[in-house]
């Protein structure tokens, strides 16, 4: 029985490791939920250092990044650190998710009994990363799946006249706006100004189209072959 259990664990480990090998990039928040400020106790910088050490090209969510990283949503892992500390022990855990929010891997809990906060958090985080075996085996290996990881999770095909509605926040730029999904806090659209306030040139992943206003609503329209696609975009300029 024990042999079968060990075998199952080994198969599970290999499967998860292979999944992570499909990812070239990692994205991190600049401030973890339990922190009061960006890069508190240097935790975010340490996390980025470890991810780069383990072979991921890593960026903070608000950091300048190459086009391949920015214009693709599902070619990266989303890394977060959570806290479950008690009065005397600092406890941190690392979670890795894909673009759909599915948990790919979770580290063992890193702990520290140090009294000084900065030392305790650093020690607990380093322990969690040092013992995260699956991360250590990461080696980016492009596959058909990873090469197809473009944009958001696959949506149902939209025939002409049908509408998909999504919610976005709007960030102004020198040439127009970036649209950021409310759920993920990550840029998915680039908008470029035209001579009309009701029309923008738009780029979403590898798709180019227009964002236009109709009856007080905004729509992203583009062609897929000969089929006109239309997505209602929930934004306010």
N, C-alpha and C positions, 0 to 999 in steps of 0.2 A: 504494500500500500504506500509506504513511504517513497519507494522508488518511482511509482506512478506520479505521486505528488511533486517530487523533484523534477520529473520529466515535464509535467504540465507547466511548472513555474519557469523552466528553461525555455519552453516553446513560447510562453507568454512574453518573456524577456526579449527573445529574438524578434518576435513580431513587433513589439513596441519600438525596439531599436531600429528596425527596418523602416517603420513609419517615420521616425525622426530623421532618418537619413534622406528622406525625400525633400527635406526643407533646407534651403540655403540661408534664409534670413530668420532673425528673431527680433521681436519688438517688445520694448519695456516701457512701463509708465515712468515718468520722471519723478513721481511721488507715489509711494505705496499708500493704500487706504488707511493704514494705522499710523502713518507719519503726519506731522503737522506742517512740513515744508518739503520742497523738492530736495531730493538727495540727502535726506536727513541721516545723520551718522555715516554718510558716505555709502549707504546701502545700495543705492541705485547704480552708482559707479562701480562698486564691487561686483554687482550682479552682471553688469555689462562686461566687465573684465573676464569673469568666469565663462560666460557664453561665447565670447570671442576665443578664449583659450580652448574651448571645446569645439571650435570650428564653425560657429554661426557668425555671419556678418550681422552685427547687432546695432540697432538704432533706438533712441527714445522716441516716443510717439510725437514729440514736438521738435524733433531734430531734423535738419536738412539731410536728405537721403537721395540716392540715385533714382532715376526714372523707373527702372525695373522694380525697385522696392515700392515706390509710391503708387505706381499705376496698377499694381497687382495686389490683391487683397489676401488671397489664399495661398501664397507661396511663402508664408512665414508662420512661425510659431508665436503665440502670445504668452509671454512669461509674466507671472505675478508671484509676489511673496506675501504670505499672510502670517498673522501673529496669533498665538494662543498661549500667551504668557500667564504665569501664576505670580503670586507675590514674590517668591524667591527665585523663580527660574524663568529666564527668557526663552521662548520657544518660537521658532520660525519654520515655515514650510514653503517649498517652491512648487508651483503648479504650472503645468504647460498645457495650453489648449490650442485647438486649431481655429480657423476662421468661423466655424459654425458654433463655437463654444464647447465643443466636445473635449473632455479631458483626455489628453494623450499620455500624460505621466505625472506622477506626484512624488516628491522626494520624501525621504524619511525626515522626521522632525529634527532640526538642529537646535541644540540647547546650550545654555550657559548659566552659571551661577554667579558670575561676576556682578558686583554691585553697581559699578559705573555703567551707565546706560550705553554709551558709545562702544565701550569694550565688549559689553555683553551682547549687543546686537551684532557687532562685527563677528564675534566668535561663533554665535549661533548660526549666522548666515553662511559663514565659511564652512562650518561643519555640514550644513545641509547640502551645499554644493559639492564638497569633497566626497560625500557619501552617495551622491546621485550617480550611480553606476551607469545608467542608461545614457546620460548626457556624455559621459566620458568616452563612450564608444561611437559617438556621432561622427559620421564622415559623409558629406554630401554626395549623393549618387543620383543624378538626374534620371527620372523614369518618365514613362508616358504620362503617368498621373501627375507628377510634379511639373512637367512641362505644360500640362493643361490647367494648372492652377492659376487661372487668370480671373480677376474680379471677384465678385461676391459668390456665395454658394449658388449653384445653378438654379435658375428660375424656370418656371413653366413658360413655354413659348407663348408669345402674345400675338394674336392675330390682329389685323388692322382694326382699330377702333377700340380694342380692349385696353384696360388700364391696370397698372400695378402702382400702388401707392406706398411710399416710404417717407420716413421723417428724417430731416437733416437740419443741422445747424449751419450757419453761414459765416465764413471768415473772409474779410476783405483782403485783396492783394493789390499790387500795383496795376495789374492788367484786368482785374475782374474779381472773382471770388473762388474760394474753395468750399465745397460742400462736405460736411463731416457728419457721418451717421451718428445719431443720438445714442444708439446702443453700444457702439464700439469706440467712439471718440477717435475715428480715424478717417483721413481724407479719401474720398472715393471719386469726387467730381472736380474737374477744373473748368471754370467758366471764364470766357474772354469777352470783353465788352465789344459791342458793335455800335453803329450810329443810332440804334433804336434802344430805348430803355426796356422794351418788352421782348427783346431777342438777344440771346447770347450764343456764341459758338461754344460748344461743350465737348469735353472729352471724358469718357469713363472707361478706364482700362485701355483696351486697344480700339474702342468704339468711338467714332467721331459723329457728332450730330448737332442739333440745335436745342436750346432751352428757350421756350417761348410761352408767353402769357395768353391764356384764353379764358375769358369770363372770370377774371380774378384768380384763376388757378394756373400753376406752372407745370409744363409738360416737357419731358426730354423725349425728342423724337429722332429716329434714325432708321436706316434701312438695313435689313438683314436679307441679302439677296434681293428679291423683288417685293418682299413683305415689309410694310411700314410698321414699325414698333412705336408704342407710345407708353410712357411711364409718368404718372402723376407724381410730382415732387413736392412734398409738404415743406415749403420754406416761406420766409417773409424777409424781404430786403429792407 
